[in-house]
């Protein structure tokens, strides 16, 4: 394992300490959040009262069998990035990071299609994955006509990274589609919903995610499932056969409870025959790319370069 950005470690750890110190003023993230907390998180994934700004560059569309997406199309398009947002499958939205996605679109010369998949607990598993599968099939079939290219990429953050892997597996196993997506970019995803050792031992450190908040997310997304049921490859892609996957960039911070998930997935991805770039960011907590840090600027630049090259 190679750890990057060690020169930024003092800044990154200092930010973690400030974030943890402010935890008392944020909504409690215990096990399954109550309705009030969930509503607040849906307005702003960081727990504040101000929703993220929506840019006029984004187009709201409906694709496939009624799946809403938000589309960003720059003047020059060399490929299309199918994006799945994070938020524990229960909050977040395709319109929740317009500035980042529009900047990525322009700098990497990519049309970005971000999927507004259905959220738990109102729509538990498999509703969200079904929507992502539908959007991916639509893109495979219509990218050339819609965007003038068949160069497709896929990825997301946190729960979105989980959905990205699951979508690739569904395309392969249900429709015989492999090779349609040239690369996957997977940021700090949960790939074992029965919980890897790092998830179980992380505890509560006042950061964006911890052991109890992860359990709460899994209870919302897969209600009534026991630990063994959550090891089904449809739920936990770490247990899937990974043959036929595209090259991937898998990123996680050393202070993320999902550290093992990315390390284990990278090993299995490579063992199945696909190229892997593994980025382990020194001191970074879960969701670090949401915050104005030096490592965030570097990581977003590396993401842009990886997707543009692919």
HELIX and SHEET records of a PDB file:
HELIX    1   1 UNK A    6  UNK A    8  5                                   3    
HELIX    2   2 UNK A    9  UNK A   21  1                                  13    
HELIX    3   3 UNK A   23  UNK A   25  5                                   3    
HELIX    4   4 UNK A   35  UNK A   43  1                                   9    
HELIX    5   5 UNK A   98  UNK A  108  1                                  11    
HELIX    6   6 UNK A  127  UNK A  147  1                                  21    
HELIX    7   7 UNK A  159  UNK A  175  1                                  17    
HELIX    8   8 UNK A  197  UNK A  202  1                                   6    
HELIX    9   9 UNK A  211  UNK A  221  1                                  11    
HELIX   10  10 UNK A  229  UNK A  231  5                                   3    
HELIX   11  11 UNK A  237  UNK A  239  5                                   3    
HELIX   12  12 UNK A  259  UNK A  271  1                                  13    
HELIX   13  13 UNK A  288  UNK A  290  5                                   3    
HELIX   14  14 UNK A  294  UNK A  309  1                                  16    
SHEET    1   A 9 UNK A   3  UNK A   4  0                                        
SHEET    2   A 9 UNK A 276  UNK A 285  1                                        
SHEET    3   A 9 UNK A 247  UNK A 255  1                                        
SHEET    4   A 9 UNK A 181  UNK A 187  1                                        
SHEET    5   A 9 UNK A 152  UNK A 157  1                                        
SHEET    6   A 9 UNK A  79  UNK A  84  1                                        
SHEET    7   A 9 UNK A 110  UNK A 115  1                                        
SHEET    8   A 9 UNK A  67  UNK A  72 -1                                        
SHEET    9   A 9 UNK A  59  UNK A  63 -1                                        
END                                                                             
